[in-house]
Amino acid sequence: MHPAPALPGAEFLEAADVARIQGERWRDQAAYVSANSAFYRRLLQDRPLSGRLDELADLPFTDKDMLRSDQAANAPFGSYLASHPDTISRIHRTSGTTGVAMNLALSAVDATMTAQVGARAQGAGGLGPGHRVVHCLNYQMWMGGYTDHATLEATGATVIPYGVGGTAGLVRVIQELKVTAISCTPSYPAVLERVIREQFDGLNPRELGLKLGLFGGEPGLDEPAFRARLEATWGFKARNSNYGVSDVLCNFAGQSEVSNDLHLVALDVLYPELVDPDTGANRPWKEGETGELVLTHLTKLCQPLVRFRSGDIITLTGTGKARCGRTAPRFRVVGRADDMVVVRGLNMFPAMVAGVISGFAELSGEYRIALDTPPPHDFLPVEAELAEGQVEDSGLAEAVAARIKTSLGATAQVRLVAFNSLPRSEGKTRRVVRSF
């Protein structure tokens, strides 16, 4: 099989053209999966895929636990490796923040397609020729390291592969090389700010001259107050430009320069569905609908997936042409299904708590939901960090809990902690911590 390439300008195609391309590509991909994936032959009990898109809604799901078990039984790549091992050009691992890390195999064609699609998302945020972007994600096998680096290069920008660690050195690199953009997690600027305060006396983050902040890997940037604080502190435009699902495609959605919604820019290589996260029933793919994002590869050589449950709960916010001219559907991430905390029947996500926390000037914005008992939960246990120089006010915790109750409907127990006592991360910051 010769996988179909990413199509230049696919994020601007009309709906009829997208539907035609998806139908043609699924026909070929379905035949390839049926012939070459032992995993899907077992799952489908040797029933071949028909190659019609309307069959997908009746097929079983694939989820992370299934892939994890399959890799353990068929190491190192799982029986869903559909190509000969010699076709593998690059190997990555998932971050492992929600379980055992997975081995991800890419052929050269898979890797090129991944970079081209990711460049659409980064380019929508404003990155391109003329920018010097420093990339500060983990290069140690994580997909967000080298693969995102290739994505940044595919925009035409000059890329500086810094990685994680050595934050003081990063400040000097930004100064010396006149860097104009940074690619990192949303929580990393807080680490940078602390190092600047401690080691660069009198330096204001805005003086570094960064014009663009490209973020991904964590929630938080959709909260207006958090975004506003970032932009005010650093003087750059903040973009959520790096949304992806590592097992599927490293980066396939990003914000444009005119909207904070994410554009799903990969409809030529991925087929998306919305399903009820509890029942698995399909929901309409239309504006205003909320559900779990399910993804199917329309072209993939090494590890093709069919109806993969991403675990992300999203709301579709637009399916027509946007102000930027893109026809790629727009969405917002509500939260991850595995980060959802049910409090007396109410579904709570970290991003919802972040929206409340960021409304208090007395708080730093850092927080976590610390669960020490299994569900069901009668209240939401929140640890919120005081702002620098802030002395604990006996009424502040109660005020935060009251705001959570008013805004979200859930009862919360809020514990205030000293500034800089919650962990900052150069990688992914965990907001829900389970100790049971």
C-alpha positions as MATLAB code, in Angstrom:
seq = 'MHPAPALPGAEFLEAADVARIQGERWRDQAAYVSANSAFYRRLLQDRPLSGRLDELADLPFTDKDMLRSDQAANAPFGSYLASHPDTISRIHRTSGTTGVAMNLALSAVDATMTAQVGARAQGAGGLGPGHRVVHCLNYQMWMGGYTDHATLEATGATVIPYGVGGTAGLVRVIQELKVTAISCTPSYPAVLERVIREQFDGLNPRELGLKLGLFGGEPGLDEPAFRARLEATWGFKARNSNYGVSDVLCNFAGQSEVSNDLHLVALDVLYPELVDPDTGANRPWKEGETGELVLTHLTKLCQPLVRFRSGDIITLTGTGKARCGRTAPRFRVVGRADDMVVVRGLNMFPAMVAGVISGFAELSGEYRIALDTPPPHDFLPVEAELAEGQVEDSGLAEAVAARIKTSLGATAQVRLVAFNSLPRSEGKTRRVVRSF';
ca = [
       0.000    0.000    0.000;
       1.140    3.531   -0.771;
      -0.610    5.732    1.822;
      -2.396    8.754    0.426;
      -0.495   11.975    1.190;
      -1.796   14.990    3.059;
      -3.453   17.321    0.569;
      -2.167   20.919    0.478;
      -4.887   23.326    1.545;
      -7.241   20.598    2.784;
      -8.399   22.827    5.644;
      -9.955   25.185    3.075;
     -11.818   22.587    0.977;
     -15.586   22.656    0.536;
     -17.640   20.019    2.362;
     -18.529   18.093   -0.818;
     -14.862   17.774   -1.765;
     -13.946   16.639    1.745;
     -16.686   13.975    1.691;
     -15.501   12.665   -1.687;
     -11.862   12.478   -0.561;
     -12.805   10.748    2.694;
     -14.892    8.157    0.860;
     -12.101    7.355   -1.591;
      -9.461    7.135    1.098;
     -11.489    4.977    3.474;
     -12.146    2.488    0.666;
      -8.405    1.968    0.229;
      -7.567    2.149    3.911;
     -10.306   -0.335    4.857;
      -8.932   -2.872    2.390;
      -5.432   -2.363    3.777;
      -6.542   -2.783    7.413;
      -8.569   -5.906    6.610;
      -5.616   -7.490    4.828;
      -2.771   -6.487    7.147;
      -3.957   -5.819   10.722;
      -4.134   -8.984   12.826;
      -5.585   -6.873   15.623;
      -8.609   -5.803   13.590;
      -9.085   -9.246   12.040;
      -9.551  -10.565   15.583;
     -11.694   -7.644   16.694;
     -13.965   -7.960   13.660;
     -13.908  -11.774   13.771;
     -12.405  -11.967   10.274;
     -15.225   -9.926    8.775;
     -13.642   -7.663    6.146;
     -14.361   -3.960    6.195;
     -16.636   -2.875    3.359;
     -14.865    0.385    2.638;
     -18.046    2.450    3.018;
     -17.906    5.277    5.525;
     -21.402    4.516    6.750;
     -20.125    1.207    8.148;
     -18.050    2.926   10.794;
     -20.956    3.727   13.135;
     -21.675   -0.017   13.467;
     -18.087   -1.105   14.133;
     -16.656   -1.753   17.617;
     -14.520    0.907   19.264;
     -10.788    0.735   19.840;
      -9.545    2.228   23.097;
      -6.260    2.794   24.880;
      -6.606   -0.200   27.192;
      -7.084   -2.506   24.194;
      -3.929   -1.168   22.546;
      -1.973   -1.347   25.775;
      -2.962   -4.992   26.315;
      -2.180   -5.820   22.694;
       1.303   -4.307   22.906;
       1.993   -6.227   26.108;
       0.985   -9.466   24.391;
       2.628   -8.638   21.048;
       5.646   -6.537   21.964;
       6.984   -4.129   21.021;
       4.464   -2.596   18.589;
       1.314   -4.676   18.993;
      -0.524   -6.747   16.432;
      -2.079   -3.555   15.102;
       1.237   -2.864   13.382;
      -0.054   -3.432    9.855;
       3.221   -3.096    7.955;
       6.508   -4.970    7.988;
       8.774   -3.764   10.839;
      11.358   -2.713    8.251;
       8.989    0.053    7.097;
       9.310    1.783   10.479;
      11.303    4.976   10.112;
      10.827    6.455   13.586;
       9.742    5.226   17.022;
       8.186    7.365   19.738;
       6.478    6.742   23.046;
       3.412    8.330   24.565;
       3.924   10.430   27.672;
       2.390    7.769   29.919;
       0.614   10.372   32.091;
      -2.559    8.260   32.168;
      -0.995    4.788   32.148;
       1.861    2.690   30.737;
       3.696    4.427   27.890;
       2.948    3.078   24.408;
       5.369    2.490   21.524;
       4.384    4.485   18.449;
       5.737    3.492   15.039;
       5.843    5.806   12.016;
       6.885    5.019    8.477;
       8.640    7.753    6.526;
       5.358    8.513    4.752;
       3.466    8.543    8.074;
       6.030   10.967    9.517;
       5.817   13.317    6.530;
       2.019   13.338    6.651;
       2.117   14.028   10.394;
       4.405   17.031    9.928;
       2.368   18.452    7.061;
      -0.935   18.236    8.934;
       0.597   19.640   12.113;
       2.012   22.558   10.144;
      -1.546   23.517    9.186;
      -2.400   23.892   12.870;
       0.767   25.803   13.782;
       0.429   27.958   10.678;
      -3.159   28.843   11.561;
      -1.799   30.350   14.779;
       0.534   32.639   12.838;
       3.822   30.713   12.686;
       5.689   30.750    9.390;
       8.731   32.033    7.509;
      10.457   34.858    9.353;
       9.852   33.390   12.803;
      12.519   31.851   15.013;
      10.743   29.423   17.318;
      12.323   27.677   20.281;
      10.771   24.269   20.925;
      10.612   23.363   24.622;
       8.947   19.964   24.782;
      10.548   16.671   25.787;
      12.655   15.148   22.988;
      13.199   11.881   24.887;
      10.978    9.724   22.663;
       7.802   11.693   23.393;
       5.846   12.420   20.203;
       5.619   16.088   21.186;
       9.376   16.472   20.976;
      10.913   15.619   17.644;
       7.632   15.188   15.743;
       6.400   18.604   16.812;
       9.829   19.936   15.880;
       9.300   18.596   12.337;
       5.832   20.159   12.336;
       7.275   23.555   13.252;
       9.884   23.248   10.506;
       7.167   22.402    7.971;
       5.668   25.877    8.507;
       8.844   27.434    7.115;
       9.920   28.829   10.486;
      13.466   28.524   11.861;
      13.356   25.997   14.720;
      15.652   25.857   17.760;
      15.490   22.387   19.416;
      15.872   23.264   23.090;
      13.813   20.578   24.849;
      13.180   20.638   28.613;
      15.478   21.569   31.486;
      18.120   24.268   31.658;
      15.581   27.060   31.933;
      18.160   29.752   32.707;
      20.027   28.770   29.565;
      16.799   29.061   27.610;
      16.418   32.686   28.666;
      19.901   33.417   27.317;
      19.167   31.547   24.064;
      16.041   33.637   23.518;
      18.053   36.801   24.072;
      21.102   35.843   21.998;
      19.268   34.353   18.999;
      16.492   36.951   18.992;
      13.829   34.250   19.206;
      10.333   35.443   18.281;
       8.173   32.439   19.252;
       8.117   29.700   21.877;
       6.506   26.258   21.675;
       5.787   24.661   25.061;
       3.081   23.599   27.512;
       0.821   26.313   28.979;
       2.270   25.746   32.440;
       5.916   26.233   31.396;
       5.881   30.063   31.251;
       5.303   30.030   35.019;
       8.574   28.105   35.391;
      10.310   30.630   33.150;
       8.905   33.525   35.163;
      10.228   32.053   38.407;
      13.727   31.561   36.951;
      13.726   35.106   35.559;
      12.784   36.489   38.985;
      15.453   34.453   40.759;
      18.359   34.662   38.313;
      17.840   37.674   36.018;
      17.474   40.636   38.301;
      15.310   43.369   36.826;
      14.436   41.490   33.614;
      10.832   41.762   32.506;
       9.542   38.753   30.477;
       8.215   41.187   27.853;
      11.771   42.384   27.233;
      12.666   38.995   25.734;
      10.795   40.055   22.599;
       8.650   36.959   22.061;
       5.769   37.676   19.682;
       4.009   34.305   19.639;
       3.351   31.633   22.268;
       2.388   28.252   20.806;
       0.952   25.915   23.405;
      -0.268   22.336   23.690;
      -0.114   19.178   25.767;
      -2.268   20.522   28.624;
      -5.626   22.220   29.152;
      -5.937   25.755   30.459;
      -5.385   28.106   27.553;
      -9.111   28.285   26.773;
      -9.657   30.062   30.081;
      -9.816   33.790   29.164;
      -8.260   35.053   32.397;
      -5.296   32.662   32.111;
      -4.724   33.615   28.477;
      -4.994   37.320   29.307;
      -2.435   36.995   32.106;
      -0.009   35.166   29.809;
      -0.315   37.773   27.077;
      -0.032   40.683   29.536;
       3.053   39.198   31.221;
       4.913   38.189   28.064;
       3.615   40.555   25.407;
       3.022   37.721   22.925;
      -0.103   36.362   21.267;
      -1.038   33.045   22.902;
      -2.296   30.264   20.653;
      -3.560   26.797   21.458;
      -1.820   25.459   18.366;
      -0.908   21.921   19.240;
      -3.924   19.690   19.865;
      -3.490   16.033   19.050;
      -3.897   12.447   20.209;
      -0.503   10.737   20.185;
      -1.775    7.302   19.183;
      -3.615    8.828   16.229;
      -1.846   11.974   15.023;
       0.511   14.188   16.980;
      -1.082   17.516   16.040;
      -4.245   17.955   14.028;
      -6.006   20.999   15.454;
      -5.141   24.568   16.401;
      -6.506   28.051   16.883;
      -6.401   30.607   14.114;
      -5.399   34.229   14.498;
      -9.047   35.319   14.580;
     -10.679   32.745   16.894;
      -9.960   30.835   20.084;
     -11.798   27.745   18.829;
      -9.710   24.848   17.539;
      -9.834   24.018   13.829;
      -9.740   20.276   13.093;
      -7.447   20.572   10.075;
      -7.016   16.868    9.229;
     -10.241   15.786    7.518;
      -8.271   14.465    4.544;
      -6.436   11.969    6.783;
      -8.814   11.451    9.741;
     -12.529   10.689    9.985;
     -14.031   12.111   13.210;
     -17.171   11.072   15.076;
     -18.902   12.229   18.243;
     -20.263    9.625   20.665;
     -21.939    9.640   24.050;
     -19.064    8.985   26.486;
     -21.249    6.734   28.666;
     -23.271    4.727   26.139;
     -21.094    4.957   23.026;
     -24.118    5.965   20.956;
     -23.342    8.227   18.016;
     -24.201   11.902   18.257;
     -24.745   14.190   15.269;
     -21.680   15.922   13.867;
     -23.175   19.399   14.026;
     -22.676   22.718   15.750;
     -23.592   22.719   19.445;
     -23.199   18.978   19.991;
     -20.968   17.669   22.784;
     -19.461   14.203   23.041;
     -16.313   12.106   23.062;
     -14.147   12.483   19.978;
     -13.662    9.216   18.085;
     -11.103    9.043   15.250;
     -10.374    6.732   12.323;
      -7.291    6.866   10.118;
      -8.076    7.408    6.458;
      -4.429    6.915    5.544;
      -1.790    5.310    7.787;
       0.793    2.621    7.111;
       2.291    1.448   10.409;
      -0.376    1.468   13.127;
      -3.768    2.306   11.575;
      -6.629    2.729   14.028;
     -10.359    2.378   13.470;
     -12.867    4.144   15.743;
     -10.309    5.044   18.404;
     -11.839    6.629   21.507;
      -9.701    9.679   22.222;
     -10.998   10.192   25.762;
     -11.479   13.901   25.006;
     -14.904   15.446   25.460;
     -15.408   18.225   22.923;
     -18.129   20.640   21.843;
     -18.467   21.444   18.146;
     -18.688   25.218   17.771;
     -18.831   25.555   13.990;
     -18.927   23.479   10.819;
     -19.168   26.132    8.093;
     -16.578   28.528    6.712;
     -14.868   30.530    9.460;
     -13.770   34.173    9.362;
     -10.229   33.041    8.572;
     -11.524   31.267    5.452;
     -10.967   27.739    6.768;
     -13.765   25.218    6.363;
     -12.207   22.832    8.890;
     -14.722   22.258   11.733;
     -14.213   24.160   14.960;
     -14.426   22.810   18.497;
     -13.514   23.365   22.121;
     -12.215   20.732   24.513;
     -14.411   20.349   27.590;
     -12.025   17.944   29.290;
     -10.674   14.419   29.345;
     -13.013   11.619   30.280;
     -10.353   10.153   32.607;
      -9.949   13.532   34.360;
     -13.666   13.901   34.939;
     -14.684   13.915   38.604;
     -18.345   13.214   39.333;
     -19.595   15.125   42.372;
     -23.142   14.166   43.314;
     -24.068   13.557   39.707;
     -22.291   16.641   38.313;
     -19.455   16.131   35.835;
     -16.497   18.301   36.827;
     -13.400   18.873   34.663;
     -10.143   20.634   35.673;
     -10.646   23.374   33.086;
     -13.927   24.315   34.767;
     -12.137   24.718   38.100;
      -9.399   26.731   36.391;
     -12.028   29.197   35.234;
     -13.004   29.890   38.835;
      -9.471   29.943   40.253;
      -8.260   32.441   37.661;
     -10.925   34.890   38.759;
      -9.171   35.531   42.098;
      -6.263   37.964   42.053;
      -5.199   36.592   45.452;
      -4.367   33.230   43.817;
      -1.448   32.340   41.532;
      -3.637   30.331   39.168;
      -1.966   27.048   40.109;
      -4.311   24.404   41.497;
      -5.014   20.707   41.639;
      -7.879   18.402   42.478;
      -6.529   16.010   45.107;
      -8.607   12.831   45.407;
      -7.771   10.495   48.282;
     -10.884    8.309   48.113;
     -12.513    6.469   45.210;
     -15.851    7.663   43.830;
     -18.595    8.528   44.524;
     -17.592   12.008   45.690;
     -19.752   14.271   47.824;
     -17.496   17.278   47.304;
     -14.644   18.487   45.106;
     -11.313   18.656   47.007;
      -9.346   21.589   45.576;
      -5.871   22.799   46.514;
      -5.368   26.395   45.341;
      -2.064   28.245   45.512;
      -1.802   31.768   46.893;
      -0.302   34.489   44.708;
       3.239   35.635   45.399;
       3.363   37.793   48.532;
      -0.239   36.977   49.423;
      -0.961   36.224   53.070;
      -3.698   33.684   53.686;
      -7.035   35.287   54.398;
      -9.333   33.182   56.535;
     -12.250   34.011   54.261;
     -10.548   33.371   50.915;
     -10.952   29.590   50.860;
     -14.632   29.975   51.659;
     -15.005   32.572   48.925;
     -13.410   30.269   46.349;
     -15.643   27.380   47.441;
     -18.688   29.624   47.208;
     -17.715   30.726   43.681;
     -17.286   27.073   42.624;
     -20.731   26.319   44.018;
     -22.308   29.286   42.270;
     -20.527   28.810   38.944;
     -20.342   25.030   38.687;
     -23.025   23.797   41.058;
     -20.685   21.518   42.989;
     -19.769   21.661   46.654;
     -16.026   22.114   47.098;
     -13.582   21.920   49.979;
     -10.795   24.389   49.227;
      -7.406   24.274   50.887;
      -5.042   27.201   50.287;
      -1.326   26.490   49.971;
       1.686   28.793   49.898;
       2.976   30.347   46.689;
       5.241   28.066   44.662;
       4.333   24.977   46.699;
       2.407   23.206   43.935;
       4.598   21.522   41.308;
       5.401   23.350   38.095;
       6.257   21.124   35.184;
       8.394   21.501   32.080;
       6.293   18.707   30.629;
       2.633   17.973   31.327;
       1.163   19.241   34.587;
      -1.296   16.876   36.254;
      -4.352   18.639   37.615;
      -6.180   15.595   38.981;
      -4.091   13.633   41.486;
      -5.393   10.347   42.838;
      -3.723    8.894   45.956;
      -6.000    5.914   46.526;
];
